[in-house]
Each structure stands twice: as structure tokens, then as C-alpha cells.
Amino acid sequence: MFTGIVEDIGTVASLSPLRAGTALTVATGLPVGDFSLGESILVSGVCLTVTTKGRGSFTADVSKETLSKSTLGSVRPGAKVNLERALTLSGRLGGHIVYGHVDGTGVLREIRPLGEARVFHLQADPSIMKFVVYKGAVAVDGVSLTVSAVRQDGFELALIPLTLDRTTLGGARPGDRVNLEVDIVGKYVLSHLERRGEGGVTLDFLKKHGFS
């Protein structure tokens, strides 16, 4: 489990084909010597397992399914990736709960200046949009962000200068694809409502549950 607070921007060092996917080696400034083989690490929003480690780099296997459902299928040596180690019980939950199970990808349609900040307009599939709510949380390439507006074809995010400086999103351009993971809480709520045969959160639903 992760928090969506990026610890380092790593660089893809190499890609080696495997029978069941690809071995991805990433160079990083994180203390790789402290890594344990088999531990989880978030790579641009995708939870991977460390299989080997070297001096200043680690390797993780990426399955064919993950390659097809995330942007890791198109990365090349030299590409920058957001990195975060798994949350510890004594750590701070500074962002929101992120599992690293990417729900799909979105396309960055527009970047607008907002003072020193930037507003990103992302286009996403309806299967993802049904979980996106105003002021809700979403992980974009592993970065915990807050939805500032919901549009018919997607949603918007306001990124402060610190986020732009400390994540790969600072170098994002219109047309780029990004990994998206919606808030797990929204998934549980929708699943609960569907099992009960309720269509969603309506005025009648809110009144029935004490909100008036």
C-alpha cells in the first residue's frame, strides 16, 4: 500500500524481455541497499515487486497484462518514472490510499497556467469517470491529486509548483498518456450500492440514510 507521495524520480536504465513480460531496471537515488528482495515499490502508479538490486538501481518484473494496461508498456531507456516505497505502519498517510493497481490510462488534453500552478485536463474512459468526483482523490502516475473539476469527457487537476518540480508531471505535455487509479473507497461504495440494487447516491438515498 502506498500514499501517492513521490519519493524520487527514477530513470529507466534497461528493459529485458521475459517469457511472461519484461524485466524493468530503474536507476534511483533511493537507498537501494535498504530494499528487500520481494518488497513492493510504486513505479509511476504501478505496484511492482523488486526481484534484484544493484548499486543505485533495482529490477522488477512487469507482466504482459500490466504492460498492456499501463504506460509501462511504452517506456524506453532514459524515461523518467515516479517512485515510492510501500507505506510502513509508522509512516504518514500524506496523500490517500493507493494500491498500485492501475484502473487504466488517461490522456492529457490540455495544460493551463494558474499563477505559478498548472491545471491539467485529463480525458478518461467512462469506466474510470464513474468513480471520479469533485474534490475526490485520484492517483495520476502514482501522484496523489485532488480533482478540481469534473467534465463530460474527463476531469481537471490543479498542480502546485512543488508537485510539478518533484514528480514527472512537471515534464508532461498535451497528448501524453498517464496511469490512473481511482480512490478505493469509491469502488467499495459503488459495489455496495450495486449489490443492494441501488442505482447510486440520490436525494432519496441521502434522506434515507439521515442526510437532509
PEVENLIN-V954312 format. One record per residue. N is the residue number from 1. PHI is phi in whole degrees, -180 to 180 (none if undefined). OMEGA is omega as a letter, one per 20 degrees, with the letter a starting at -180 (* if undefined). Layout:
n:N phi:PHI omega:OMEGA
n:N phi:PHI omega:OMEGA
//
This chain:
n:1 phi:none omega:a
n:2 phi:-133 omega:a
n:3 phi:-120 omega:a
n:4 phi:81 omega:r
n:5 phi:-104 omega:a
n:6 phi:-67 omega:a
n:7 phi:-97 omega:a
n:8 phi:-162 omega:r
n:9 phi:-100 omega:a
n:10 phi:-93 omega:r
n:11 phi:-124 omega:r
n:12 phi:-66 omega:a
n:13 phi:-90 omega:a
n:14 phi:-162 omega:r
n:15 phi:-133 omega:a
n:16 phi:-122 omega:a
n:17 phi:-67 omega:r
n:18 phi:-123 omega:r
n:19 phi:-61 omega:a
n:20 phi:-107 omega:a
n:21 phi:160 omega:a
n:22 phi:-142 omega:r
n:23 phi:-92 omega:a
n:24 phi:-105 omega:r
n:25 phi:-107 omega:a
n:26 phi:-124 omega:r
n:27 phi:-87 omega:a
n:28 phi:-151 omega:r
n:29 phi:-90 omega:r
n:30 phi:-67 omega:a
n:31 phi:-73 omega:a
n:32 phi:-59 omega:r
n:33 phi:-61 omega:r
n:34 phi:-86 omega:a
n:35 phi:-66 omega:r
n:36 phi:-106 omega:r
n:37 phi:-62 omega:a
n:38 phi:96 omega:r
n:39 phi:-77 omega:a
n:40 phi:-92 omega:r
n:41 phi:-142 omega:a
n:42 phi:-92 omega:a
n:43 phi:-117 omega:a
n:44 phi:49 omega:r
n:45 phi:93 omega:a
n:46 phi:-108 omega:r
n:47 phi:-77 omega:r
n:48 phi:-125 omega:a
n:49 phi:-109 omega:r
n:50 phi:-69 omega:a
n:51 phi:-104 omega:r
n:52 phi:-145 omega:r
n:53 phi:-142 omega:r
n:54 phi:-130 omega:r
n:55 phi:-81 omega:r
n:56 phi:78 omega:r
n:57 phi:-155 omega:r
n:58 phi:-141 omega:r
n:59 phi:-124 omega:r
n:60 phi:-137 omega:r
n:61 phi:-86 omega:r
n:62 phi:-115 omega:a
n:63 phi:-71 omega:r
n:64 phi:-62 omega:r
n:65 phi:-63 omega:r
n:66 phi:-65 omega:r
n:67 phi:-61 omega:a
n:68 phi:-80 omega:a
n:69 phi:-102 omega:a
n:70 phi:-136 omega:r
n:71 phi:-75 omega:r
n:72 phi:-65 omega:r
n:73 phi:-71 omega:a
n:74 phi:-120 omega:a
n:75 phi:-73 omega:r
n:76 phi:-132 omega:r
n:77 phi:-53 omega:a
n:78 phi:100 omega:r
n:79 phi:-68 omega:r
n:80 phi:-93 omega:a
n:81 phi:-136 omega:r
n:82 phi:-79 omega:a
n:83 phi:-126 omega:r
n:84 phi:-148 omega:r
n:85 phi:-79 omega:a
n:86 phi:-64 omega:r
n:87 phi:-68 omega:r
n:88 phi:-100 omega:a
n:89 phi:-63 omega:r
n:90 phi:-95 omega:a
n:91 phi:-83 omega:r
n:92 phi:-95 omega:r
n:93 phi:-91 omega:a
n:94 phi:-76 omega:r
n:95 phi:-108 omega:r
n:96 phi:-146 omega:a
n:97 phi:-69 omega:r
n:98 phi:-123 omega:a
n:99 phi:-97 omega:a
n:100 phi:84 omega:r
n:101 phi:-99 omega:a
n:102 phi:-62 omega:r
n:103 phi:-85 omega:a
n:104 phi:158 omega:r
n:105 phi:-119 omega:r
n:106 phi:-124 omega:a
n:107 phi:-118 omega:r
n:108 phi:-77 omega:a
n:109 phi:-90 omega:a
n:110 phi:-156 omega:r
n:111 phi:-126 omega:a
n:112 phi:-118 omega:r
n:113 phi:-74 omega:r
n:114 phi:-141 omega:a
n:115 phi:66 omega:r
n:116 phi:-86 omega:r
n:117 phi:-88 omega:r
n:118 phi:-137 omega:r
n:119 phi:-105 omega:r
n:120 phi:-101 omega:r
n:121 phi:-105 omega:a
n:122 phi:-109 omega:r
n:123 phi:-97 omega:a
n:124 phi:-139 omega:r
n:125 phi:-67 omega:r
n:126 phi:-55 omega:r
n:127 phi:-65 omega:r
n:128 phi:-93 omega:a
n:129 phi:-62 omega:a
n:130 phi:-67 omega:r
n:131 phi:-103 omega:a
n:132 phi:-91 omega:a
n:133 phi:-130 omega:r
n:134 phi:-59 omega:a
n:135 phi:71 omega:r
n:136 phi:-82 omega:a
n:137 phi:-100 omega:r
n:138 phi:-149 omega:r
n:139 phi:-99 omega:r
n:140 phi:-116 omega:a
n:141 phi:52 omega:r
n:142 phi:84 omega:a
n:143 phi:-101 omega:r
n:144 phi:-74 omega:a
n:145 phi:-134 omega:a
n:146 phi:-108 omega:a
n:147 phi:-71 omega:a
n:148 phi:-97 omega:r
n:149 phi:-164 omega:r
n:150 phi:-114 omega:a
n:151 phi:-112 omega:r
n:152 phi:-63 omega:a
n:153 phi:-105 omega:a
n:154 phi:171 omega:a
n:155 phi:-152 omega:a
n:156 phi:-121 omega:r
n:157 phi:-136 omega:r
n:158 phi:-103 omega:a
n:159 phi:-108 omega:r
n:160 phi:-78 omega:a
n:161 phi:-56 omega:a
n:162 phi:-62 omega:r
n:163 phi:-65 omega:r
n:164 phi:-64 omega:a
n:165 phi:-78 omega:a
n:166 phi:-104 omega:r
n:167 phi:-135 omega:r
n:168 phi:-70 omega:a
n:169 phi:-66 omega:r
n:170 phi:-65 omega:r
n:171 phi:-104 omega:a
n:172 phi:-69 omega:r
n:173 phi:-133 omega:r
n:174 phi:-54 omega:a
n:175 phi:100 omega:r
n:176 phi:-69 omega:r
n:177 phi:-94 omega:r
n:178 phi:-134 omega:r
n:179 phi:-79 omega:a
n:180 phi:-124 omega:r
n:181 phi:-135 omega:a
n:182 phi:-82 omega:a
n:183 phi:-65 omega:a
n:184 phi:-62 omega:a
n:185 phi:-62 omega:r
n:186 phi:-62 omega:r
n:187 phi:-64 omega:a
n:188 phi:-65 omega:a
n:189 phi:-63 omega:a
n:190 phi:-64 omega:r
n:191 phi:-61 omega:r
n:192 phi:-64 omega:a
n:193 phi:-66 omega:a
n:194 phi:-66 omega:r
n:195 phi:-66 omega:r
n:196 phi:-87 omega:r
n:197 phi:78 omega:r
n:198 phi:-99 omega:a
n:199 phi:-75 omega:a
n:200 phi:157 omega:r
n:201 phi:-88 omega:r
n:202 phi:-113 omega:r
n:203 phi:-62 omega:r
n:204 phi:-64 omega:r
n:205 phi:-62 omega:a
n:206 phi:-65 omega:r
n:207 phi:-64 omega:a
n:208 phi:-62 omega:a
n:209 phi:-105 omega:r
n:210 phi:92 omega:r
n:211 phi:-102 omega:a
n:212 phi:-138 omega:*
//
